[in-house]
Amino acid sequence: MQTQNLTRCSWAGTDELYIKYHDEEWGKEIHDDKTLFEFLILESAQAGLSWITILRRRDGYRNAFAGFDVHKVAAFTDADVERLMQDVGIIRNRLKILSAINNAKLFIGVQKEFGSFDKYLYSFMPDGKPIINHSNSVPASTLISDAISKDMKKRGFKFFGTTICYAHMQATGMVNDHIDACAFK
């Protein structure tokens, strides 16, 4: 597909990495637990930072976090934490690193309880289906992201408040917030 001169959501800007992410991933429905875990790690790392900062380090995160293999990350030790604290390919924040390991363990628990993390997330969605937003207004959070993040917090997940949860929902296509005029809606 020729992607020049197409209408896009304004946030995609002119950065090639952002444009590629916007065009190929953002708002596209995903039901694969491995990808859902990847975005859980990435979105949690993004807390307080810009998304482009994390996108530019995505390969670093993939390498540092065992290709986003949830079982390997859940088994990380104190030595792994120290290794990650020295890894320039990721955001070296001890609390975020520890939360990634903690969240991996909890992710596995949710998989066991619901059959998949995907089934868990979609249990919050109306009729178990994604939402296509036609308002041309993109909220920072919704009642659904409030409910998911509240439940995840109760389960012990860290760095996954309602705003981060909503960004995760957008990234994984639980909600499609592309503006109606966007060629990638």
N, C-alpha and C positions, 0 to 999 in steps of 0.2 A: 504494500500500500504506500503510495506517495504521501508523505506526512508533512510536507512543507505547505504553507498557506492554508492549513486547516484551522478551524476554530477549536481552541482548547480552553480549558479552565484557566483563568488568569494566573493562578498560583504556580503553574508549570513553568512560567517565565521563559528564559532563553538558555538555561543551563542544560546541556545535552543529557546529563544523567537524570535530571528532574523530568525532562520531556519524555525520555525513554520509560521511566517509572510511571509517569502519568498515562502514557499511551498503551503500555503493555501490561501493567499490573493493577494500578489503583482502581478500585471499584469493580474489579473482575472477581466473580464468585469463585471461591476456593473452598474445598471440603476435605483437603488433605491435611491430616494432623501434623505431619512434618513441617509443612509450610505454615500452618497456624502456630506451631511452636517457634519457628523462625521469627515470625512477626511479633510474637510475645516477647522474645528476647530483644529484638530490635526496637520495638515501641517502648519497652521498659527502659532501655538504654537511652532513649531519646528524651526522657523526662527532663525538662528544663533546658533542652537544647533544640536546635533547629533540625528538622527531618533530613535536610541535605547533609548535615554533619554526619548523621548515621548512615545515610545512603553511600557516602564516600568511603565509609569504613565497613561496608557490608561484607566484602571479601575477607577483611580482617576478622570480623565476627565469625564468619563461616569457618575460617581456619582455627580460630581460638576456641570455638565452641563445638568442636568435633563434627563439623558439617551439620550442625543443628540436630544431632542425634540425641533425643531426649534422655535415653537410658544412659548414654555415656556422660552427658552433662550432669545428670542426677548423681552419678558416681564420683564426680570431681571431689578431690581432697583438698586439705589445706595447702599442700604443695602446688596443686593446680591453681588455687587462688593466688598464691605468690607468683607463679608463672604468668598468670593473666595480668597481675599488677605491673609487670614489666613489659607487657605486649603493647607496642606503640600502634598496632593496628586497630585497637579498640579504645573506648573511653575507659581510662584506668581509674574507676571509682569503686572502691572496695565494697560499698553498700550495694551498688548495682550488680557487681560480680556475684556477691553472696546471694542477692535476690534471684539472679538467674539460676543458680544452682538450686536454691529453695523452690523456686517456681517450677523447675523441671521435675522435682520430686512430687510436687502437688499436681502438676499436669498429668503425670502417670496415674495418680490416685483418681483424678477426674475421669481419665480414660477407663479405668477399671470400673468405676461407678456407673458411667453412662454408656460404655461401649466405645466411645470415641470423644475426643475433646470437641469435635465438630458437632456431635449430637447435643453435648452440653450447651454450647453457645447457641445453637439454633432452637433449643428449648425455650429461650427467651424471646424468640422472634414470632411475630404474629403469623399464625398458621405454619410456623417452621420455615418461612420463606424470607428471602432478602427483601429489603425495602428499596424501591426506586424513588428517589427524591426528585420531585418536579417543581419544587418551590423556588429554585435558583438561589436559595439561601442555604448556606452550609453552617449548621450549628457546631459548637464546640463539644456539646454533649446532648444526650437525650434521656428520656425516662428509661429507655431500654439500656443505654450504657450505664446509667445510674444503678439499675437493678443488677446488671452483670458485675460491675465493679464492686458493688456492695457484697454480693454473694462471694466473689473471689476473695475479697478482703477477709470475710468471715472464715473462708477456707485457709487463709494464711498467705495468700499471694501478696507480693510487695511490688511497688512501683507500677501499679495498674489502677489508678484512679479513673474517674469517669471520662476525663478528657483523653487520657491515653487509651482507654477502652474504646472510645468512639473512633479514635484514629486507627486502632486495630480493626474495628468493624469496617471502616472505609478501605483500608489496605487490603482486606480479605474479601471484599465484595458483599459483606453482610448488609451493607448499605451502599447504594450507588449515588454519590453526591455530585457527579459530573453535571455541570449546567446543561440545560436542555439543548442549547446551541452547540455544545461540544461534540465534535466528530466521534468521540470515544464513549459517548453515553451508552 
